[in-house]
Amino acid sequence: MSLDYVAQGRSTRTFAAGHFNYIADQLQENLRQLNQATSSPAAERALKDSQHNVAALVSELTFVSSQTENLAVRCAAKQRIIAIRRALEKTSTSL
Amino acid sequence: MKKYLGITLGIMTALGGFLDLGQIVFTAQAGAYFGYQLLWAIVIGTLAIVLYMEMCGRVAVVACEPVFSVVRTFFGFRFGLFVLVASNLLNLITCAAEIGGLAIVLHLLTGWPERVLIALSVLILGTMVQLLRFQWIERTLGLSGLLMIVFAVSALILHPDWSEVASGLLPHITFPNHKDGLLYGYFAVGIFSAMLMEYEVHFYSSGAIEEDWTPKDLKENFMVASLGSILGSLITSALMAVAALVLLPRGIFPELLSTAVLAGAFPFGRKALVVALFGSLACVAGAAVETNLSSAYNFCQFFNLPWGKNRPIKEVPAYTASWIVMLVLAGSIAFTGIRPLDLINVSIIFGMVIMPLTYYPILSAASDRNIMGKHVNSLFLTIAGTACLILVIVAAVAAIPLMIVTHFGRP
């Protein structure tokens, strides 16, 4: 939602950068909790995938927060974020 | 003129206090997870705050007794002191959260570093409280808070399903799973508590004395308490509706202030986003000032020390020192980097827990003919006030267990 809102030019640059940074911070906190989590051997793979995907999402959002004005970068980041989100959803349903 | 000033006081209390950081995020979270299903909690919260605010204003005007003067008389010094400490601790946490929220909104507007903005916010708020008269503080922040109407306009433009809205006015009893039931209870208590945050009522009753209201102004007191709160609750309902319409279908649970603000401006463009940000800024700043001054009022009223925003500093040294110390402490807490929303979660729940300790003395004083004379509560008001007190006690008892089992309302 946020990426589309920014893509349509409806946000200010400072809001977009700040908002993406806040989301990245929140995800960083979630990642910290995930890294402390323990799992059964059966779910070990899913936990590792989740940690990897959340870390990737954090770096994408951190990157996009500094590139809110660059349309090409934003579109590419959006595609990668969608792919990460799908992977996270897949992992979530497999648990 | 005085009448209009009184109404402004109500608007500020409604928007600057009624709508604060907690209210904005908590209501948005409830809407994003449960849609309109918790609208009834806003309605009950509105009735309770109207009753409480009107009684506090009436007791202040008729008996010249502000809230903490009544608390001390009712509970005695020792237990009264406990209530004072709990209340001011709550104000401190809330004020710290509001200052943190202020820095977040300013960061979203300017892009400046948050810690710099926290220091700047404390400086600006302190200067404002020091230099402006009570009436100007309320006018500046209260009227700016009206920008939050953008949330109501957004809700209307997004065409809510009115039959669903109407069904949200009744509590739901069945849920697909046990966890959702607990979350529903947590958000119901949280919304009720956020609407009844006691600092806004303490500020209001002290304001009535600051503005020299007399028993002749009691009709105005009722009008201010009811209209101001209803306006605040309509915007709160709009916040919930916007979250239900924008966030719920996308599976977004707003854990950030920026997400709630974005949802409020979603149907529009850049200008509406800026308006929503400035509206949030005014509400959060208003709440920060109210919590800050409320602590100074509570302290001085309990110890019977001279107080008043409009009096020279030399006449009210304890009052002035109290709000300055409170502001610096709150700013220092915010400066540590603790998340404002974590603080607000704690303040909302603990606010409910200590609410009966100020609500009950005020209800008793307002129902006592020896204190209130001909302005004593009618039978209807006493029954309604008692019903609200029972709800407040039930919510107070349920608040902490619900907070624990739902991990502060995490879905």
Contacts between the chains, C-beta under 8 A, distances in Angstrom:
chain1	res1	chain2	res2	distance
A	1	B	246	7.5
A	1	B	247	8.0
A	1	B	250	5.5
A	1	B	252	6.4
A	1	B	262	7.6
A	1	B	266	7.8
A	2	B	259	7.8
A	2	B	262	6.5
A	5	B	262	6.5
A	5	B	266	7.1
A	9	B	269	7.6
A	9	B	270	7.4
A	10	B	268	7.4
A	10	B	269	4.4
A	10	B	270	5.8
A	10	B	273	6.9
A	11	B	262	7.8
A	11	B	270	6.6
A	11	B	273	6.1
A	12	B	109	7.9
A	12	B	270	5.9
A	12	B	273	6.5
A	12	B	274	6.7
A	13	B	111	7.6
A	14	B	107	7.8
A	14	B	108	6.4
A	14	B	109	6.3
A	14	B	110	6.1
A	14	B	111	3.9
A	15	B	108	4.9
A	15	B	109	7.5
A	15	B	258	7.2
A	15	B	262	7.9
A	15	B	273	6.2
A	15	B	277	7.1
A	17	B	111	6.2
A	18	B	104	7.9
A	18	B	107	5.2
A	18	B	108	4.4
A	18	B	111	6.5
A	18	B	258	6.5
A	19	B	108	6.8
A	19	B	256	7.5
A	19	B	258	4.3
A	19	B	259	7.5
A	19	B	262	6.7
A	22	B	104	7.6
A	22	B	256	4.9
A	22	B	258	5.4
A	23	B	256	6.8
A	26	B	255	5.8
A	26	B	256	6.3
